[in-house]
Amino acid sequence: MPARDNFHSLMRIGPVQIGTYRDRYGHTKHAAVCTADRCGWSADFSSRSAAQLAARTHRCTVR
């Protein structure tokens, strides 16, 4: 069985990428992930606006 493409509606705000997916219970969730080297920050949100706010306010601590 081929792997499913779980994320859709991808957008990027600075180094943070936001994607929409369905969890194992069928609920729509939004993941925000920092793509900067050695940052490792990520979070799941129930609304897209919350994920966008987190992406706009995220500051990488890696220097």
PDB file of N, CA, C, O and CB in Angstrom:
ATOM      1  N   MET A   1       0.845  -1.171   0.000  1.00  0.00           N
ATOM      2  CA  MET A   1       0.000   0.000   0.000  1.00  0.00           C
ATOM      3  C   MET A   1       0.892   1.237   0.000  1.00  0.00           C
ATOM      4  O   MET A   1       1.797   1.325   0.830  1.00  0.00           O
ATOM      5  CB  MET A   1      -0.962  -0.003   1.217  1.00  0.00           C
ATOM      6  N   PRO A   2       0.672   2.194  -0.898  1.00  0.00           N
ATOM      7  CA  PRO A   2       1.524   3.387  -0.944  1.00  0.00           C
ATOM      8  C   PRO A   2       1.284   4.301   0.245  1.00  0.00           C
ATOM      9  O   PRO A   2       0.199   4.322   0.825  1.00  0.00           O
ATOM     10  CB  PRO A   2       1.286   4.154  -2.234  1.00  0.00           C
ATOM     11  N   ALA A   3       2.315   5.053   0.596  1.00  0.00           N
ATOM     12  CA  ALA A   3       2.206   6.000   1.706  1.00  0.00           C
ATOM     13  C   ALA A   3       1.268   7.133   1.322  1.00  0.00           C
ATOM     14  O   ALA A   3       1.265   7.580   0.175  1.00  0.00           O
ATOM     15  CB  ALA A   3       3.595   6.557   2.098  1.00  0.00           C
ATOM     16  N   ARG A   4       0.477   7.595   2.274  1.00  0.00           N
ATOM     17  CA  ARG A   4      -0.454   8.691   2.027  1.00  0.00           C
ATOM     18  C   ARG A   4       0.233  10.031   2.225  1.00  0.00           C
ATOM     19  O   ARG A   4       1.108  10.177   3.078  1.00  0.00           O
ATOM     20  CB  ARG A   4      -1.674   8.580   2.944  1.00  0.00           C
ATOM     21  N   ASP A   5      -0.172  10.989   1.439  1.00  0.00           N
ATOM     22  CA  ASP A   5       0.306  12.359   1.611  1.00  0.00           C
ATOM     23  C   ASP A   5      -0.609  13.015   2.634  1.00  0.00           C
ATOM     24  O   ASP A   5      -1.707  13.454   2.292  1.00  0.00           O
ATOM     25  CB  ASP A   5       0.322  13.158   0.244  1.00  0.00           C
ATOM     26  N   ASN A   6      -0.168  13.086   3.881  1.00  0.00           N
ATOM     27  CA  ASN A   6      -1.043  13.530   4.964  1.00  0.00           C
ATOM     28  C   ASN A   6      -1.225  15.035   5.043  1.00  0.00           C
ATOM     29  O   ASN A   6      -2.281  15.493   5.478  1.00  0.00           O
ATOM     30  CB  ASN A   6      -0.513  13.042   6.256  1.00  0.00           C
ATOM     31  N   PHE A   7      -0.240  15.817   4.640  1.00  0.00           N
ATOM     32  CA  PHE A   7      -0.319  17.256   4.791  1.00  0.00           C
ATOM     33  C   PHE A   7      -0.830  17.909   3.517  1.00  0.00           C
ATOM     34  O   PHE A   7      -0.446  17.525   2.412  1.00  0.00           O
ATOM     35  CB  PHE A   7       1.038  17.824   5.168  1.00  0.00           C
ATOM     36  N   HIS A   8      -1.696  18.897   3.678  1.00  0.00           N
ATOM     37  CA  HIS A   8      -2.161  19.696   2.557  1.00  0.00           C
ATOM     38  C   HIS A   8      -2.294  21.141   3.018  1.00  0.00           C
ATOM     39  O   HIS A   8      -2.130  21.425   4.205  1.00  0.00           O
ATOM     40  CB  HIS A   8      -3.512  19.156   2.001  1.00  0.00           C
ATOM     41  N   SER A   9      -2.577  22.022   2.139  1.00  0.00           N
ATOM     42  CA  SER A   9      -2.695  23.457   2.440  1.00  0.00           C
ATOM     43  C   SER A   9      -1.436  23.971   3.129  1.00  0.00           C
ATOM     44  O   SER A   9      -1.511  24.600   4.184  1.00  0.00           O
ATOM     45  CB  SER A   9      -3.927  23.726   3.326  1.00  0.00           C
ATOM     46  N   LEU A  10      -0.291  23.703   2.534  1.00  0.00           N
ATOM     47  CA  LEU A  10       0.973  24.135   3.108  1.00  0.00           C
ATOM     48  C   LEU A  10       1.185  25.622   2.870  1.00  0.00           C
ATOM     49  O   LEU A  10       0.854  26.139   1.803  1.00  0.00           O
ATOM     50  CB  LEU A  10       2.134  23.330   2.522  1.00  0.00           C
ATOM     51  N   MET A  11       1.735  26.304   3.859  1.00  0.00           N
ATOM     52  CA  MET A  11       2.135  27.697   3.706  1.00  0.00           C
ATOM     53  C   MET A  11       3.387  27.940   4.534  1.00  0.00           C
ATOM     54  O   MET A  11       3.684  27.182   5.458  1.00  0.00           O
ATOM     55  CB  MET A  11       0.991  28.662   4.131  1.00  0.00           C
ATOM     56  N   ARG A  12       4.108  28.979   4.207  1.00  0.00           N
ATOM     57  CA  ARG A  12       5.368  29.272   4.870  1.00  0.00           C
ATOM     58  C   ARG A  12       5.360  30.718   5.358  1.00  0.00           C
ATOM     59  O   ARG A  12       5.022  31.633   4.607  1.00  0.00           O
ATOM     60  CB  ARG A  12       6.565  29.018   3.920  1.00  0.00           C
ATOM     61  N   ILE A  13       5.735  30.915   6.620  1.00  0.00           N
ATOM     62  CA  ILE A  13       5.898  32.242   7.214  1.00  0.00           C
ATOM     63  C   ILE A  13       7.303  32.278   7.787  1.00  0.00           C
ATOM     64  O   ILE A  13       7.564  31.689   8.836  1.00  0.00           O
ATOM     65  CB  ILE A  13       4.801  32.545   8.324  1.00  0.00           C
ATOM     66  N   GLY A  14       8.203  32.961   7.110  1.00  0.00           N
ATOM     67  CA  GLY A  14       9.609  32.971   7.522  1.00  0.00           C
ATOM     68  C   GLY A  14      10.157  31.564   7.461  1.00  0.00           C
ATOM     69  O   GLY A  14       9.970  30.873   6.460  1.00  0.00           O
ATOM     70  N   PRO A  15      10.842  31.116   8.528  1.00  0.00           N
ATOM     71  CA  PRO A  15      11.383  29.756   8.523  1.00  0.00           C
ATOM     72  C   PRO A  15      10.358  28.699   8.949  1.00  0.00           C
ATOM     73  O   PRO A  15      10.663  27.506   8.940  1.00  0.00           O
ATOM     74  CB  PRO A  15      12.585  29.686   9.436  1.00  0.00           C
ATOM     75  N   VAL A  16       9.148  29.126   9.320  1.00  0.00           N
ATOM     76  CA  VAL A  16       8.137  28.201   9.830  1.00  0.00           C
ATOM     77  C   VAL A  16       7.194  27.775   8.710  1.00  0.00           C
ATOM     78  O   VAL A  16       6.691  28.607   7.955  1.00  0.00           O
ATOM     79  CB  VAL A  16       7.342  28.846  10.983  1.00  0.00           C
ATOM     80  N   GLN A  17       6.965  26.479   8.615  1.00  0.00           N
ATOM     81  CA  GLN A  17       6.053  25.936   7.623  1.00  0.00           C
ATOM     82  C   GLN A  17       4.823  25.393   8.346  1.00  0.00           C
ATOM     83  O   GLN A  17       4.945  24.719   9.369  1.00  0.00           O
ATOM     84  CB  GLN A  17       6.743  24.826   6.770  1.00  0.00           C
ATOM     85  N   ILE A  18       3.631  25.690   7.808  1.00  0.00           N
ATOM     86  CA  ILE A  18       2.368  25.274   8.408  1.00  0.00           C
ATOM     87  C   ILE A  18       1.668  24.326   7.443  1.00  0.00           C
ATOM     88  O   ILE A  18       1.574  24.602   6.247  1.00  0.00           O
ATOM     89  CB  ILE A  18       1.464  26.507   8.742  1.00  0.00           C
ATOM     90  N   GLY A  19       1.182  23.214   7.968  1.00  0.00           N
ATOM     91  CA  GLY A  19       0.464  22.241   7.149  1.00  0.00           C
ATOM     92  C   GLY A  19      -0.778  21.749   7.872  1.00  0.00           C
ATOM     93  O   GLY A  19      -0.801  21.668   9.101  1.00  0.00           O
ATOM     94  N   THR A  20      -1.803  21.423   7.110  1.00  0.00           N
ATOM     95  CA  THR A  20      -3.059  20.918   7.655  1.00  0.00           C
ATOM     96  C   THR A  20      -3.114  19.411   7.451  1.00  0.00           C
ATOM     97  O   THR A  20      -2.727  18.909   6.396  1.00  0.00           O
ATOM     98  CB  THR A  20      -4.280  21.612   6.989  1.00  0.00           C
ATOM     99  N   TYR A  21      -3.598  18.687   8.462  1.00  0.00           N
ATOM    100  CA  TYR A  21      -3.703  17.232   8.379  1.00  0.00           C
ATOM    101  C   TYR A  21      -4.858  16.746   9.232  1.00  0.00           C
ATOM    102  O   TYR A  21      -5.423  17.513  10.012  1.00  0.00           O
ATOM    103  CB  TYR A  21      -2.391  16.561   8.821  1.00  0.00           C
ATOM    104  N   ARG A  22      -5.211  15.491   9.093  1.00  0.00           N
ATOM    105  CA  ARG A  22      -6.234  14.870   9.932  1.00  0.00           C
ATOM    106  C   ARG A  22      -5.548  13.902  10.896  1.00  0.00           C
ATOM    107  O   ARG A  22      -4.720  13.089  10.487  1.00  0.00           O
ATOM    108  CB  ARG A  22      -7.311  14.130   9.062  1.00  0.00           C
ATOM    109  N   ASP A  23      -5.902  13.999  12.177  1.00  0.00           N
ATOM    110  CA  ASP A  23      -5.310  13.095  13.158  1.00  0.00           C
ATOM    111  C   ASP A  23      -5.992  11.733  13.092  1.00  0.00           C
ATOM    112  O   ASP A  23      -6.865  11.514  12.252  1.00  0.00           O
ATOM    113  CB  ASP A  23      -5.418  13.684  14.581  1.00  0.00           C
ATOM    114  N   ARG A  24      -5.598  10.817  13.977  1.00  0.00           N
ATOM    115  CA  ARG A  24      -6.121   9.447  13.921  1.00  0.00           C
ATOM    116  C   ARG A  24      -7.604   9.354  14.224  1.00  0.00           C
ATOM    117  O   ARG A  24      -8.230   8.335  13.934  1.00  0.00           O
ATOM    118  CB  ARG A  24      -5.371   8.579  14.880  1.00  0.00           C
ATOM    119  N   TYR A  25      -8.184  10.418  14.811  1.00  0.00           N
ATOM    120  CA  TYR A  25      -9.603  10.429  15.117  1.00  0.00           C
ATOM    121  C   TYR A  25     -10.423  11.153  14.048  1.00  0.00           C
ATOM    122  O   TYR A  25     -11.642  11.263  14.171  1.00  0.00           O
ATOM    123  CB  TYR A  25      -9.830  11.074  16.464  1.00  0.00           C
ATOM    124  N   GLY A  26      -9.762  11.644  13.005  1.00  0.00           N
ATOM    125  CA  GLY A  26     -10.452  12.316  11.923  1.00  0.00           C
ATOM    126  C   GLY A  26     -10.617  13.811  12.113  1.00  0.00           C
ATOM    127  O   GLY A  26     -11.262  14.467  11.296  1.00  0.00           O
ATOM    128  N   HIS A  27     -10.046  14.366  13.179  1.00  0.00           N
ATOM    129  CA  HIS A  27     -10.126  15.799  13.423  1.00  0.00           C
ATOM    130  C   HIS A  27      -9.078  16.541  12.593  1.00  0.00           C
ATOM    131  O   HIS A  27      -7.962  16.054  12.414  1.00  0.00           O
ATOM    132  CB  HIS A  27      -9.939  16.102  14.919  1.00  0.00           C
ATOM    133  N   THR A  28      -9.438  17.702  12.097  1.00  0.00           N
ATOM    134  CA  THR A  28      -8.494  18.517  11.341  1.00  0.00           C
ATOM    135  C   THR A  28      -7.577  19.256  12.305  1.00  0.00           C
ATOM    136  O   THR A  28      -8.047  19.922  13.227  1.00  0.00           O
ATOM    137  CB  THR A  28      -9.236  19.515  10.420  1.00  0.00           C
ATOM    138  N   LYS A  29      -6.279  19.140  12.097  1.00  0.00           N
ATOM    139  CA  LYS A  29      -5.263  19.786  12.926  1.00  0.00           C
ATOM    140  C   LYS A  29      -4.318  20.569  12.036  1.00  0.00           C
ATOM    141  O   LYS A  29      -4.273  20.359  10.824  1.00  0.00           O
ATOM    142  CB  LYS A  29      -4.483  18.746  13.770  1.00  0.00           C
ATOM    143  N   HIS A  30      -3.569  21.467  12.640  1.00  0.00           N
ATOM    144  CA  HIS A  30      -2.609  22.292  11.916  1.00  0.00           C
ATOM    145  C   HIS A  30      -1.273  22.205  12.642  1.00  0.00           C
ATOM    146  O   HIS A  30      -1.195  22.447  13.846  1.00  0.00           O
ATOM    147  CB  HIS A  30      -3.099  23.777  11.805  1.00  0.00           C
ATOM    148  N   ALA A  31      -0.238  21.860  11.911  1.00  0.00           N
ATOM    149  CA  ALA A  31       1.098  21.722  12.479  1.00  0.00           C
ATOM    150  C   ALA A  31       1.966  22.875  11.999  1.00  0.00           C
ATOM    151  O   ALA A  31       1.975  23.207  10.814  1.00  0.00           O
ATOM    152  CB  ALA A  31       1.731  20.358  12.093  1.00  0.00           C
ATOM    153  N   ALA A  32       2.700  23.487  12.937  1.00  0.00           N
ATOM    154  CA  ALA A  32       3.675  24.523  12.612  1.00  0.00           C
ATOM    155  C   ALA A  32       5.051  23.969  12.966  1.00  0.00           C
ATOM    156  O   ALA A  32       5.274  23.504  14.084  1.00  0.00           O
ATOM    157  CB  ALA A  32       3.377  25.873  13.381  1.00  0.00           C
ATOM    158  N   VAL A  33       5.974  24.023  11.998  1.00  0.00           N
ATOM    159  CA  VAL A  33       7.301  23.432  12.169  1.00  0.00           C
ATOM    160  C   VAL A  33       8.348  24.409  11.679  1.00  0.00           C
ATOM    161  O   VAL A  33       8.236  24.935  10.572  1.00  0.00           O
ATOM    162  CB  VAL A  33       7.417  22.085  11.416  1.00  0.00           C
ATOM    163  N   CYS A  34       9.380  24.661  12.500  1.00  0.00           N
ATOM    164  CA  CYS A  34      10.484  25.522  12.091  1.00  0.00           C
ATOM    165  C   CYS A  34      11.466  24.690  11.278  1.00  0.00           C
ATOM    166  O   CYS A  34      11.876  23.608  11.701  1.00  0.00           O
ATOM    167  CB  CYS A  34      11.187  26.173  13.327  1.00  0.00           C
ATOM    168  N   THR A  35      11.839  25.198  10.114  1.00  0.00           N
ATOM    169  CA  THR A  35      12.730  24.463   9.220  1.00  0.00           C
ATOM    170  C   THR A  35      14.179  24.936   9.319  1.00  0.00           C
ATOM    171  O   THR A  35      15.021  24.501   8.534  1.00  0.00           O
ATOM    172  CB  THR A  35      12.248  24.598   7.792  1.00  0.00           C
ATOM    173  N   ALA A  36      14.481  25.814  10.265  1.00  0.00           N
ATOM    174  CA  ALA A  36      15.851  26.285  10.435  1.00  0.00           C
ATOM    175  C   ALA A  36      16.728  25.155  10.992  1.00  0.00           C
ATOM    176  O   ALA A  36      16.249  24.299  11.736  1.00  0.00           O
ATOM    177  CB  ALA A  36      15.891  27.521  11.373  1.00  0.00           C
ATOM    178  N   ASP A  37      18.001  25.163  10.628  1.00  0.00           N
ATOM    179  CA  ASP A  37      18.931  24.141  11.104  1.00  0.00           C
ATOM    180  C   ASP A  37      19.038  24.170  12.622  1.00  0.00           C
ATOM    181  O   ASP A  37      19.178  25.235  13.224  1.00  0.00           O
ATOM    182  CB  ASP A  37      20.313  24.338  10.475  1.00  0.00           C
ATOM    183  N   ARG A  38      18.970  23.001  13.231  1.00  0.00           N
ATOM    184  CA  ARG A  38      19.156  22.785  14.670  1.00  0.00           C
ATOM    185  C   ARG A  38      18.129  23.495  15.551  1.00  0.00           C
ATOM    186  O   ARG A  38      18.372  23.640  16.749  1.00  0.00           O
ATOM    187  CB  ARG A  38      20.524  23.235  15.063  1.00  0.00           C
ATOM    188  N   CYS A  39      17.006  23.939  15.018  1.00  0.00           N
ATOM    189  CA  CYS A  39      15.990  24.579  15.855  1.00  0.00           C
ATOM    190  C   CYS A  39      15.111  23.526  16.523  1.00  0.00           C
ATOM    191  O   CYS A  39      15.049  23.459  17.750  1.00  0.00           O
ATOM    192  CB  CYS A  39      15.126  25.544  15.019  1.00  0.00           C
ATOM    193  N   GLY A  40      14.436  22.710  15.727  1.00  0.00           N
ATOM    194  CA  GLY A  40      13.646  21.617  16.285  1.00  0.00           C
ATOM    195  C   GLY A  40      12.301  22.002  16.866  1.00  0.00           C
ATOM    196  O   GLY A  40      11.665  21.159  17.498  1.00  0.00           O
ATOM    197  N   TRP A  41      11.828  23.238  16.688  1.00  0.00           N
ATOM    198  CA  TRP A  41      10.551  23.663  17.240  1.00  0.00           C
ATOM    199  C   TRP A  41       9.408  23.178  16.372  1.00  0.00           C
ATOM    200  O   TRP A  41       9.469  23.285  15.147  1.00  0.00           O
ATOM    201  CB  TRP A  41      10.502  25.180  17.379  1.00  0.00           C
ATOM    202  N   SER A  42       8.361  22.643  16.995  1.00  0.00           N
ATOM    203  CA  SER A  42       7.139  22.281  16.288  1.00  0.00           C
ATOM    204  C   SER A  42       5.990  22.280  17.283  1.00  0.00           C
ATOM    205  O   SER A  42       6.192  22.083  18.481  1.00  0.00           O
ATOM    206  CB  SER A  42       7.275  20.893  15.591  1.00  0.00           C
ATOM    207  N   ALA A  43       4.777  22.503  16.775  1.00  0.00           N
ATOM    208  CA  ALA A  43       3.593  22.508  17.620  1.00  0.00           C
ATOM    209  C   ALA A  43       2.366  22.188  16.782  1.00  0.00           C
ATOM    210  O   ALA A  43       2.316  22.490  15.589  1.00  0.00           O
ATOM    211  CB  ALA A  43       3.430  23.867  18.330  1.00  0.00           C
ATOM    212  N   ASP A  44       1.370  21.569  17.426  1.00  0.00           N
ATOM    213  CA  ASP A  44       0.095  21.268  16.782  1.00  0.00           C
ATOM    214  C   ASP A  44      -0.975  22.190  17.338  1.00  0.00           C
ATOM    215  O   ASP A  44      -0.984  22.501  18.529  1.00  0.00           O
ATOM    216  CB  ASP A  44      -0.299  19.784  16.990  1.00  0.00           C
ATOM    217  N   PHE A  45      -1.876  22.623  16.467  1.00  0.00           N
ATOM    218  CA  PHE A  45      -2.935  23.547  16.849  1.00  0.00           C
ATOM    219  C   PHE A  45      -4.256  23.071  16.277  1.00  0.00           C
ATOM    220  O   PHE A  45      -4.282  22.360  15.273  1.00  0.00           O
ATOM    221  CB  PHE A  45      -2.621  24.977  16.372  1.00  0.00           C
ATOM    222  N   SER A  46      -5.355  23.462  16.915  1.00  0.00           N
ATOM    223  CA  SER A  46      -6.669  23.082  16.418  1.00  0.00           C
ATOM    224  C   SER A  46      -7.221  24.092  15.422  1.00  0.00           C
ATOM    225  O   SER A  46      -8.178  23.782  14.712  1.00  0.00           O
ATOM    226  CB  SER A  46      -7.629  22.922  17.569  1.00  0.00           C
ATOM    227  N   SER A  47      -6.648  25.294  15.346  1.00  0.00           N
ATOM    228  CA  SER A  47      -7.095  26.282  14.365  1.00  0.00           C
ATOM    229  C   SER A  47      -5.908  26.801  13.560  1.00  0.00           C
ATOM    230  O   SER A  47      -4.786  26.885  14.058  1.00  0.00           O
ATOM    231  CB  SER A  47      -7.824  27.450  15.061  1.00  0.00           C
ATOM    232  N   ARG A  48      -6.182  27.143  12.315  1.00  0.00           N
ATOM    233  CA  ARG A  48      -5.128  27.639  11.424  1.00  0.00           C
ATOM    234  C   ARG A  48      -4.630  29.011  11.875  1.00  0.00           C
ATOM    235  O   ARG A  48      -3.444  29.310  11.740  1.00  0.00           O
ATOM    236  CB  ARG A  48      -5.641  27.714   9.974  1.00  0.00           C
ATOM    237  N   SER A  49      -5.516  29.844  12.405  1.00  0.00           N
ATOM    238  CA  SER A  49      -5.099  31.178  12.852  1.00  0.00           C
ATOM    239  C   SER A  49      -4.144  31.091  14.037  1.00  0.00           C
ATOM    240  O   SER A  49      -3.236  31.914  14.155  1.00  0.00           O
ATOM    241  CB  SER A  49      -6.323  32.021  13.229  1.00  0.00           C
ATOM    242  N   ALA A  50      -4.332  30.112  14.913  1.00  0.00           N
ATOM    243  CA  ALA A  50      -3.406  29.920  16.029  1.00  0.00           C
ATOM    244  C   ALA A  50      -2.030  29.482  15.532  1.00  0.00           C
ATOM    245  O   ALA A  50      -1.007  29.923  16.056  1.00  0.00           O
ATOM    246  CB  ALA A  50      -3.965  28.886  17.013  1.00  0.00           C
ATOM    247  N   ALA A  51      -2.009  28.621  14.530  1.00  0.00           N
ATOM    248  CA  ALA A  51      -0.738  28.174  13.946  1.00  0.00           C
ATOM    249  C   ALA A  51      -0.025  29.336  13.255  1.00  0.00           C
ATOM    250  O   ALA A  51       1.199  29.447  13.339  1.00  0.00           O
ATOM    251  CB  ALA A  51      -0.976  27.024  12.940  1.00  0.00           C
ATOM    252  N   GLN A  52      -0.774  30.197  12.578  1.00  0.00           N
ATOM    253  CA  GLN A  52      -0.176  31.358  11.911  1.00  0.00           C
ATOM    254  C   GLN A  52       0.376  32.346  12.926  1.00  0.00           C
ATOM    255  O   GLN A  52       1.447  32.916  12.713  1.00  0.00           O
ATOM    256  CB  GLN A  52      -1.207  32.052  11.012  1.00  0.00           C
ATOM    257  N   LEU A  53      -0.335  32.556  14.025  1.00  0.00           N
ATOM    258  CA  LEU A  53       0.158  33.448  15.074  1.00  0.00           C
ATOM    259  C   LEU A  53       1.442  32.909  15.690  1.00  0.00           C
ATOM    260  O   LEU A  53       2.382  33.667  15.928  1.00  0.00           O
ATOM    261  CB  LEU A  53      -0.906  33.639  16.159  1.00  0.00           C
ATOM    262  N   ALA A  54       1.487  31.615  15.949  1.00  0.00           N
ATOM    263  CA  ALA A  54       2.696  31.003  16.501  1.00  0.00           C
ATOM    264  C   ALA A  54       3.856  31.124  15.516  1.00  0.00           C
ATOM    265  O   ALA A  54       4.995  31.343  15.931  1.00  0.00           O
ATOM    266  CB  ALA A  54       2.444  29.522  16.849  1.00  0.00           C
ATOM    267  N   ALA A  55       3.586  30.986  14.230  1.00  0.00           N
ATOM    268  CA  ALA A  55       4.631  31.096  13.224  1.00  0.00           C
ATOM    269  C   ALA A  55       5.181  32.518  13.156  1.00  0.00           C
ATOM    270  O   ALA A  55       6.385  32.716  12.993  1.00  0.00           O
ATOM    271  CB  ALA A  55       4.098  30.670  11.859  1.00  0.00           C
ATOM    272  N   ARG A  56       4.300  33.500  13.280  1.00  0.00           N
ATOM    273  CA  ARG A  56       4.751  34.898  13.209  1.00  0.00           C
ATOM    274  C   ARG A  56       5.545  35.308  14.442  1.00  0.00           C
ATOM    275  O   ARG A  56       6.427  36.162  14.346  1.00  0.00           O
ATOM    276  CB  ARG A  56       3.557  35.826  13.041  1.00  0.00           C
ATOM    277  N   THR A  57       5.253  34.721  15.595  1.00  0.00           N
ATOM    278  CA  THR A  57       5.924  35.123  16.833  1.00  0.00           C
ATOM    279  C   THR A  57       7.095  34.209  17.197  1.00  0.00           C
ATOM    280  O   THR A  57       7.796  34.483  18.171  1.00  0.00           O
ATOM    281  CB  THR A  57       4.927  35.143  17.972  1.00  0.00           C
ATOM    282  N   HIS A  58       7.326  33.132  16.442  1.00  0.00           N
ATOM    283  CA  HIS A  58       8.418  32.203  16.757  1.00  0.00           C
ATOM    284  C   HIS A  58       9.785  32.856  16.527  1.00  0.00           C
ATOM    285  O   HIS A  58      10.017  33.492  15.499  1.00  0.00           O
ATOM    286  CB  HIS A  58       8.296  30.924  15.906  1.00  0.00           C
ATOM    287  N   ARG A  59      10.657  32.692  17.474  1.00  0.00           N
ATOM    288  CA  ARG A  59      12.047  33.154  17.355  1.00  0.00           C
ATOM    289  C   ARG A  59      12.949  31.975  17.674  1.00  0.00           C
ATOM    290  O   ARG A  59      12.847  31.380  18.748  1.00  0.00           O
ATOM    291  CB  ARG A  59      12.345  34.376  18.314  1.00  0.00           C
ATOM    292  N   CYS A  60      13.821  31.641  16.753  1.00  0.00           N
ATOM    293  CA  CYS A  60      14.756  30.525  16.961  1.00  0.00           C
ATOM    294  C   CYS A  60      15.784  30.928  18.018  1.00  0.00           C
ATOM    295  O   CYS A  60      16.310  32.041  18.001  1.00  0.00           O
ATOM    296  CB  CYS A  60      15.468  30.124  15.620  1.00  0.00           C
ATOM    297  N   THR A  61      16.055  30.015  18.921  1.00  0.00           N
ATOM    298  CA  THR A  61      17.055  30.276  19.964  1.00  0.00           C
ATOM    299  C   THR A  61      18.444  29.844  19.531  1.00  0.00           C
ATOM    300  O   THR A  61      19.419  30.136  20.224  1.00  0.00           O
ATOM    301  CB  THR A  61      16.676  29.561  21.252  1.00  0.00           C
ATOM    302  N   VAL A  62      18.558  29.154  18.401  1.00  0.00           N
ATOM    303  CA  VAL A  62      19.844  28.681  17.912  1.00  0.00           C
ATOM    304  C   VAL A  62      20.587  29.851  17.256  1.00  0.00           C
ATOM    305  O   VAL A  62      20.025  30.556  16.418  1.00  0.00           O
ATOM    306  CB  VAL A  62      19.659  27.501  16.908  1.00  0.00           C
ATOM    307  N   ARG A  63      21.816  30.047  17.632  1.00  0.00           N
ATOM    308  CA  ARG A  63      22.632  31.131  17.043  1.00  0.00           C
ATOM    309  C   ARG A  63      23.851  30.577  16.388  1.00  0.00           C
ATOM    310  O   ARG A  63      24.655  31.331  15.840  1.00  0.00           O
ATOM    311  CB  ARG A  63      23.040  32.154  18.096  1.00  0.00           C
TER     312      ARG A  63
END
